[in-house]
Amino acid sequence: MAAGAAFDLLFTDVIVGGDMNGRELADAIVGQRPATKVLFTSGYSEDVIVHHGRLDPGVALINKPYRKSELAQKIREVLGA
């Protein structure tokens, strides 16, 4: 990340394969790039995700399935555009 291209938004699933989940990925990136905005996506409802401790209440989340127009609108909201 340190030598990579600049970016303003991390878009990640809450549940990802491997050793790290989406929240851990976001924490790692925001720890290095505090200005980075984060938008999560999931096939699970927000209530289920928050209840099981995957995300904190109030985070930016778009539930699957979503339309391209819905994703574009949510990205604009998160970036404050």
C-alpha positions in Angstrom: 0.0 0.0 0.0 2.7 2.5 0.9 4.2 2.6 -2.7 0.9 1.9 -4.5 -1.5 4.3 -6.3 -3.6 6.7 -4.2 -7.2 5.8 -3.6 -10.1 7.4 -1.7 -12.4 4.5 -1.0 -12.1 0.9 0.1 -15.0 -1.3 -1.1 -14.9 -4.7 0.6 -17.2 -7.6 1.6 -17.6 -8.0 5.3 -16.8 -11.7 5.0 -13.7 -12.4 2.9 -11.6 -15.5 2.6 -8.2 -16.0 4.2 -6.8 -14.8 7.5 -8.6 -11.4 7.6 -12.2 -10.3 7.5 -13.4 -7.1 5.9 -13.4 -5.1 9.1 -9.8 -6.1 9.8 -8.8 -5.2 6.3 -10.5 -1.8 6.7 -8.8 -1.2 10.1 -5.4 -2.0 8.6 -5.8 0.3 5.6 -7.3 3.2 7.6 -4.5 2.8 10.1 -2.0 3.5 7.3 -4.2 5.9 5.4 -6.6 7.6 7.8 -8.4 9.7 5.2 -9.6 6.5 3.4 -13.4 6.0 3.4 -14.8 2.5 3.7 -17.9 1.0 2.2 -18.8 -2.6 3.2 -21.0 -5.0 1.3 -22.7 -8.2 2.5 -25.4 -10.7 1.7 -26.3 -10.7 5.3 -28.6 -8.0 6.8 -27.1 -5.1 8.8 -28.8 -6.4 12.0 -27.1 -9.8 11.7 -23.7 -8.3 10.9 -23.8 -5.9 13.8 -25.3 -8.4 16.2 -22.5 -10.9 15.6 -19.8 -8.2 16.0 -18.7 -8.1 12.4 -19.3 -4.4 12.1 -20.1 -1.5 14.3 -23.5 0.2 14.1 -23.5 3.1 11.6 -20.8 2.0 9.3 -21.4 2.4 5.5 -22.9 -0.8 4.2 -24.7 -1.8 1.1 -26.6 -5.1 1.1 -26.4 -7.6 -1.8 -27.9 -7.8 -4.2 -27.7 -4.1 -5.4 -28.1 -2.3 -8.7 -25.2 -0.4 -10.2 -27.2 2.8 -9.7 -27.6 2.0 -5.9 -23.9 1.3 -5.6 -23.0 4.5 -7.4 -25.3 6.5 -5.1 -23.8 4.8 -1.9 -20.3 5.6 -3.1 -21.2 9.2 -3.6 -22.7 9.3 -0.1 -19.6 7.8 1.5 -17.3 10.1 -0.4 -19.4 13.1 0.4 -19.8 14.0 -3.2 
